[in-house]
Amino acid sequence: MSAPPLLRTLFQYHAWANDELLDRMASLDPVQHADARHAAIRVVNHAHVVNRIFAGHLTGTPHGFTDDNTPETPTLADLRAAVAESDRWYLAYLDTLTPALLAEALPFVFTDGDKGRMTREEMLAHVVTHNGYHRGEAGRLLAQCAVRPPRDTLAVHLHRSEPARRERG
């Protein structure tokens, strides 16, 4: 049995929203908006690194990060590929989860050395909400450069991915 349908929907939305944001970030002129583009890449890279850290926590494997961002700033193309790969990983990971595994509390260590403990379900919720916050932060940087942030709400995603929802009721 895999994770509940709501988690699957949230991670499908998460992947779609990341893709929408990265599309808009690509439209920032790398010369005219160099600072905003760099800042937006750093914000999304931070969210990506945290996703990879939590993937390590979820599986009990070393994640290899000593901070919540990388010292170097990746190219937008490299970041986009890494985010897409991570999003695919999370969707595949959901297929491995049973209710018992979701409820299991796992100890872990934050990159600052503090100890933590969360259930897998709490960790997955953290990934989705943490990324949503940072997508909004990157969207504000786009707006400051007169680039309209994506309409990346869950409702828009559901209307596009499941148009029959509009016909219900």
Stockholm file with secondary structure:
# STOCKHOLM 1.0

chainA/1-169         MSAPPLLRTLFQYHAWANDELLDRMASLDPVQHADARHAAIRVVNHAHVVNRIFAGHLTGTPHGFTDDNTPETPTLADLRAAVAESDRWYLAYLDTLTPALLAEALPFVFTDGDKGRMTREEMLAHVVTHNGYHRGEAGRLLAQCAVRPPRDTLAVHLHRSEPARRERG
#=GR chainA/1-169 SS CCSCHHHHHHHHHHHHHHHHHHHHHHTSCTTTTHHHHHHHHHHHHHHHHHHHHHHHHHHTCCCCCSSSSCSSCCCHHHHHHHHHHHHHHHHHHHTTCCHHHHHCEEEEECTTSCEEEEEHHHHHHHHHHHHHHHHHHHHHHHHHTTCCCCCCCHHHHHHHHCGGGGGCC
#=GC SS_cons         CCSCHHHHHHHHHHHHHHHHHHHHHHTSCTTTTHHHHHHHHHHHHHHHHHHHHHHHHHHTCCCCCSSSSCSSCCCHHHHHHHHHHHHHHHHHHHTTCCHHHHHCEEEEECTTSCEEEEEHHHHHHHHHHHHHHHHHHHHHHHHHTTCCCCCCCHHHHHHHHCGGGGGCC
//
